[in-house]
Amino acid sequence: MTVTIDWENLGFSYMKLPYRYIAHFKNGQWNQGELTEDATLHISESSPSLHYGQQAFEGLKAYRTKDGSVQLFRPDENAKRLQRTCDRLLMPQVPTDMFVEACKAVVRA
């Protein structure tokens, strides 16, 4: 699926794209994660996000440069902000390298 992106008017609102990255935290560690085309979140009925609103989201933009390449703007800073949010919510942190590589994988897809 090819998606046409209006780079000049790219905002921060939700934009449905063909791929996303999903990873699971279980038994004290994150799994490797993977790209998926499935936009459906599979959440347990006992999830703290449903019962207590415990959740964290982090937005990030990618920009097309004059030479045609696509660049992420300071993804390591987004990872740090997500980690601070996770700390405040008593959630496991997503490691910076995992976050950045997941963002790159989605952009490459």
N, CA and C of each residue as an Amber inpcrd file, in Angstrom:
protein
   327
   0.8520000  -1.1740000   0.0000000   0.0000000   0.0000000   0.0000000
   0.8940000   1.2320000   0.0000000   0.6830000   2.0970000  -0.9430000
   1.4280000   3.3420000  -1.0100000   0.5730000   4.4540000  -0.4230000
   1.1660000   5.2230000   0.4660000   0.4530000   6.3220000   1.1030000
   1.0770000   7.6240000   0.6330000   0.2500000   8.5400000   0.1720000
   0.7270000   9.8580000  -0.2200000   0.6600000  10.7680000   1.0000000
   1.7850000  11.3460000   1.3460000   1.8630000  12.2150000   2.5210000
   2.1110000  13.6440000   2.0590000   1.2890000  14.5540000   2.5170000
   1.4710000  15.9820000   2.2470000   2.4560000  16.5120000   3.2880000
   3.7490000  16.4320000   2.9800000   4.8020000  16.7660000   3.9410000
   4.7350000  18.2190000   4.3980000   4.2560000  19.1120000   3.5570000
   4.1950000  20.5310000   3.9030000   3.1370000  20.8320000   4.9600000
   2.1130000  20.0060000   5.0450000   1.0060000  20.2520000   5.9720000
   0.8240000  19.1140000   6.9660000   1.8900000  18.4180000   7.2620000
   1.8210000  17.2840000   8.1730000   1.6460000  17.7780000   9.6050000
   0.5280000  17.4520000  10.2090000   0.2510000  17.8730000  11.5820000
   0.5440000  16.7530000  12.5610000  -0.0120000  16.8700000  13.7570000
   0.1890000  15.8510000  14.7810000  -1.0560000  15.0000000  14.9960000
  -2.0820000  15.1910000  14.1760000  -3.2870000  14.3810000  14.3440000
  -3.0370000  12.9730000  13.8000000  -3.9150000  12.0590000  14.1540000
  -3.7760000  10.6710000  13.7350000  -3.8490000  10.5560000  12.2190000
  -2.9500000   9.7950000  11.6560000  -2.9490000   9.5160000  10.2250000
  -2.8140000   8.0110000  10.0690000  -3.8420000   7.3860000   9.5160000
  -3.7830000   5.9390000   9.3460000  -2.7330000   5.6000000   8.3030000
  -1.8100000   4.7490000   8.6900000  -0.7390000   4.3000000   7.8140000
  -0.7640000   2.7770000   7.7610000  -0.1320000   2.1840000   6.7630000
  -0.2400000   0.7370000   6.5990000   0.5180000  -0.0850000   7.6450000
   1.5130000   0.4870000   8.2980000   2.3170000  -0.2910000   9.2390000
   2.4030000   0.3800000  10.5960000   2.5950000  -0.4370000  11.5950000
   2.8890000   0.0170000  12.9480000   3.8060000  -1.0290000  13.5770000
   4.4010000  -0.6980000  14.6880000   5.3390000  -1.5910000  15.3730000
   4.7280000  -1.9620000  16.7080000   4.7730000  -3.2380000  17.0410000
   4.2060000  -3.6710000  18.3120000   5.2100000  -4.5670000  19.0340000
   5.3470000  -4.3320000  20.3300000   6.2070000  -5.1530000  21.1850000
   5.4540000  -5.4010000  22.4840000   5.7470000  -6.5120000  23.1180000
   5.0660000  -6.8800000  24.3610000   6.0760000  -7.0090000  25.4980000
   5.6460000  -6.5870000  26.6810000   6.4520000  -6.7080000  27.8950000
   5.8640000  -7.8430000  28.7220000   6.6580000  -8.8630000  28.9650000
   6.1750000 -10.0220000  29.7120000   7.3270000 -10.6210000  30.5070000
   7.0230000 -11.0280000  31.7340000   8.0260000 -11.6470000  32.6040000
   9.2730000 -10.7780000  32.7660000   9.0590000  -9.4680000  32.8740000
  10.1560000  -8.5510000  33.1570000  10.9970000  -8.1260000  31.9760000
  10.5820000  -8.4530000  30.7610000  11.3810000  -8.0330000  29.6100000
  10.5180000  -7.8040000  28.3740000  11.0600000  -6.9760000  27.4770000
  10.3990000  -6.7010000  26.2080000  10.7640000  -7.7870000  25.2110000
   9.7910000  -8.1930000  24.3900000  10.1430000  -9.0980000  23.2990000
  10.7510000  -8.2770000  22.1680000  11.1620000  -8.9370000  21.1080000
  11.8420000  -8.2510000  20.0090000  10.9260000  -7.2670000  19.2960000
   9.6420000  -7.5320000  19.2660000   8.7040000  -6.6610000  18.5710000
   8.7260000  -6.9190000  17.0770000   7.7260000  -6.3600000  16.3800000
   7.6500000  -6.5800000  14.9410000   6.7540000  -5.5390000  14.2810000
   6.9770000  -5.3640000  12.9890000   6.0800000  -4.5470000  12.1800000
   4.8100000  -5.3430000  11.9330000   3.6830000  -4.6590000  11.9010000
   2.4190000  -5.3160000  11.6050000   1.5280000  -4.3720000  10.8160000
   0.6280000  -4.9510000  10.0560000  -0.3830000  -4.1660000   9.3490000
  -1.6850000  -4.1490000  10.1290000  -1.7430000  -4.8840000  11.2260000
  -2.9550000  -4.9810000  12.0480000  -3.0890000  -3.7330000  12.9180000
  -4.1130000  -2.9370000  12.6580000  -4.3320000  -1.7050000  13.4190000
  -5.1700000  -1.9410000  14.6700000  -5.5420000  -3.1840000  14.9250000
  -6.3660000  -3.5090000  16.0830000  -5.4880000  -3.7620000  17.3000000
  -5.8080000  -3.1020000  18.4110000  -5.1060000  -3.3650000  19.6600000
  -5.7830000  -4.5330000  20.3600000  -5.0050000  -5.5090000  20.7650000
  -5.5270000  -6.6620000  21.4860000  -5.1730000  -6.4560000  22.9590000
  -6.1710000  -6.1100000  23.7670000  -5.9500000  -5.7440000  25.1640000
  -6.7190000  -6.6950000  26.0670000  -6.0510000  -7.1940000  27.0770000
  -6.6940000  -8.0720000  28.0520000  -7.7590000  -7.3100000  28.8290000
  -8.8280000  -8.0030000  29.1820000  -9.8850000  -7.3670000  29.9810000
  -9.3880000  -6.9530000  31.3610000  -8.2600000  -7.5020000  31.7850000
  -7.7040000  -7.1330000  33.0920000  -6.6140000  -6.0670000  32.9850000
  -6.4510000  -5.4820000  31.8180000  -5.4010000  -4.4980000  31.5900000
  -5.5860000  -3.2550000  32.4600000  -4.4980000  -2.7830000  33.1050000
  -4.5740000  -1.5410000  33.8780000  -4.9880000  -0.3350000  33.0240000
  -4.7350000  -0.4000000  31.7200000  -5.1430000   0.7270000  30.8670000
  -6.6580000   0.8460000  30.7950000  -7.3690000  -0.2550000  30.9130000
  -8.8310000  -0.2110000  30.9190000  -9.3840000   0.1240000  32.2960000
  -8.7830000  -0.4370000  33.3270000  -9.3080000  -0.2570000  34.6790000
  -8.8920000   1.0620000  35.3220000  -7.6790000   1.5120000  35.0320000
  -7.1500000   2.6890000  35.7260000  -6.6770000   3.7960000  34.7870000
  -6.7940000   3.5940000  33.4950000  -6.3330000   4.6000000  32.5400000
  -4.8200000   4.6710000  32.4360000  -4.1160000   3.6050000  32.8230000
  -2.6560000   3.5980000  32.7890000  -2.1870000   3.3440000  31.3550000
  -1.7320000   4.4000000  30.6990000  -1.2710000   4.2800000  29.3290000
  -0.3710000   5.4540000  28.9790000   0.4740000   5.2430000  28.0030000
   1.3780000   6.3010000  27.5570000   1.4980000   6.2340000  26.0410000
   1.4500000   7.3910000  25.4010000   1.6320000   7.4900000  23.9600000
   2.6750000   8.5640000  23.7010000   3.4370000   8.3780000  22.6450000
   4.4460000   9.3620000  22.2850000   4.3520000   9.6150000  20.7930000
   4.2240000  10.8640000  20.4100000   4.1630000  11.2320000  18.9990000
   5.5410000  11.5680000  18.4700000   5.7220000  11.3780000  17.1900000
   7.0140000  11.6440000  16.5660000   6.7810000  11.9530000  15.0930000
   7.4990000  12.9270000  14.5830000   7.3850000  13.2660000  13.1630000
   8.6300000  12.8200000  12.4120000   8.4050000  12.4580000  11.1640000
   9.4910000  12.2060000  10.2250000   9.3600000  13.2590000   9.1290000
  10.4770000  13.7390000   8.6410000  10.4750000  14.8020000   7.6340000
  11.2390000  14.3630000   6.3910000  10.7070000  14.7150000   5.2240000
  11.4300000  14.4740000   3.9780000  12.3480000  15.6700000   3.7410000
  13.6080000  15.3830000   3.4520000  14.5940000  16.4390000   3.2190000
  14.6630000  16.7760000   1.7280000  15.4180000  17.8130000   1.4070000
  15.5370000  18.2540000   0.0110000  16.1040000  17.1700000  -0.8930000
  16.9690000  16.3100000  -0.3380000  17.5500000  15.2430000  -1.1660000
  16.6380000  14.0190000  -1.2830000  15.4460000  14.0890000  -0.6790000
  14.4750000  13.0040000  -0.7990000  14.5060000  11.9810000   0.3160000
  15.5080000  12.0610000   1.1840000  15.5600000  11.1060000   2.2970000
  14.5650000  11.5230000   3.3820000  14.2580000  10.5970000   4.2630000
  13.3420000  10.8720000   5.3640000  14.1360000  10.8240000   6.6640000
  13.9740000  11.8500000   7.4900000  14.7110000  11.9550000   8.7480000
  13.7510000  12.0290000   9.9230000  14.1260000  11.3900000  11.0160000
  13.3890000  11.5160000  12.2700000  13.9930000  12.6750000  13.0420000
  13.1480000  13.4710000  13.6700000  13.6290000  14.6150000  14.4340000
  13.8070000  14.2160000  15.8930000  15.0410000  14.0580000  16.3140000
  15.4290000  13.7710000  17.7020000  14.6200000  12.6340000  18.3430000
  14.6030000  11.4510000  17.7430000  13.8150000  10.3580000  18.3170000
  14.3020000   9.9370000  19.7010000  15.5930000  10.1490000  19.9820000
  16.1110000   9.8110000  21.3140000  15.4660000  10.6790000  22.3940000
  15.1370000  11.9240000  22.0560000  14.4560000  12.7990000  23.0220000
  13.0140000  12.3450000  23.2450000  12.3670000  11.8650000  22.1960000
  11.0210000  11.3110000  22.3540000  11.0660000  10.0700000  23.2390000
  12.0980000   9.2460000  23.0490000  12.2460000   8.0450000  23.8740000
  12.4210000   8.4250000  25.3450000  13.2260000   9.4370000  25.6190000
  13.4290000   9.8800000  27.0070000  12.1300000  10.3940000  27.6210000
  11.3540000  11.1340000  26.8350000  10.0820000  11.6470000  27.3410000
   9.1270000  10.4870000  27.6450000   9.0900000   9.5020000  26.7690000
   8.2540000   8.3240000  27.0060000   8.7210000   7.5900000  28.2620000
  10.0210000   7.4910000  28.4630000  10.5560000   6.8270000  29.6540000
  10.1590000   7.5700000  30.9260000  10.1970000   8.8940000  30.8980000
   9.7640000   9.6710000  32.0710000   8.2820000   9.4310000  32.3560000
   7.4800000   9.3930000  31.2950000   6.0510000   9.1190000  31.4660000
   5.8470000   7.7370000  32.0650000   6.5640000   6.7580000  31.5480000
   6.4510000   5.3960000  32.0790000   6.8440000   5.3480000  33.5540000
   7.8950000   6.0430000  33.9340000   8.3050000   6.0930000  35.3430000
   7.1880000   6.6510000  36.2130000   6.5810000   7.7270000  35.7680000
   5.5080000   8.3560000  36.5490000   4.2970000   7.4400000  36.6940000
   4.0500000   6.6190000  35.6850000   2.8900000   5.7330000  35.7010000
   3.2160000   4.3290000  36.2060000   4.4500000   4.1550000  36.6900000
   4.9120000   2.8590000  37.1930000   4.7860000   1.7700000  36.1330000
   5.1740000   2.1320000  34.9170000   5.1600000   1.2020000  33.7880000
   6.6010000   0.8910000  33.3920000   6.8420000  -0.2630000  32.7730000
   8.2080000  -0.5630000  32.3200000   8.6260000   0.3880000  31.2030000
   9.8600000   0.8570000  31.2720000  10.3830000   1.7580000  30.2440000
  10.6620000   1.0050000  28.9500000  10.4290000   1.6810000  27.8410000
  10.8630000   1.1740000  26.5420000  12.2970000   1.6630000  26.3580000
  13.2690000   0.7640000  26.1630000  14.6550000   1.2040000  25.9810000
  14.7910000   2.1390000  24.7730000  15.6800000   3.1160000  24.8920000
  15.8670000   4.1050000  23.8300000  16.1760000   3.4500000  22.4940000
  17.1060000   2.4950000  22.4780000  17.4740000   1.8650000  21.2050000
  16.2980000   1.1210000  20.5840000  15.4760000   0.4930000  21.3970000
  14.2970000  -0.2090000  20.8890000  13.2970000   0.7840000  20.2950000
  13.0700000   1.8910000  20.9910000  12.1450000   2.9210000  20.5200000
  12.6050000   3.4920000  19.1800000  13.8720000   3.8750000  19.1050000
  14.4050000   4.4930000  17.8860000  14.3690000   3.5050000  16.7220000
  14.7750000   2.2650000  16.9610000  14.7590000   1.2650000  15.8910000
  13.3420000   0.9620000  15.4300000  12.3760000   0.9600000  16.3470000
  10.9750000   0.7410000  15.9740000  10.4850000   1.8820000  15.0840000
  10.8340000   3.1110000  15.4370000  10.4420000   4.2690000  14.6180000
  11.0560000   4.1790000  13.2280000  12.3210000   3.8150000  13.1650000
  12.9940000   3.6790000  11.8680000  12.3510000   2.5800000  11.0280000
  11.9840000   1.4740000  11.6610000  11.3610000   0.3610000  10.9350000
  10.0360000   0.7820000  10.3160000   9.2430000   1.5410000  11.0670000
   7.9490000   1.9960000  10.5410000   8.1580000   2.9710000   9.3840000
   9.1170000   3.8720000   9.5120000   9.3830000   4.8370000   8.4400000
   9.8910000   4.1170000   7.1870000  10.7660000   3.1340000   7.3610000
  11.2900000   2.3850000   6.2080000  10.1950000   1.5870000   5.5040000
   9.2110000   1.1260000   6.2820000   8.1380000   0.2950000   5.6940000
   7.3140000   1.1400000   4.7570000
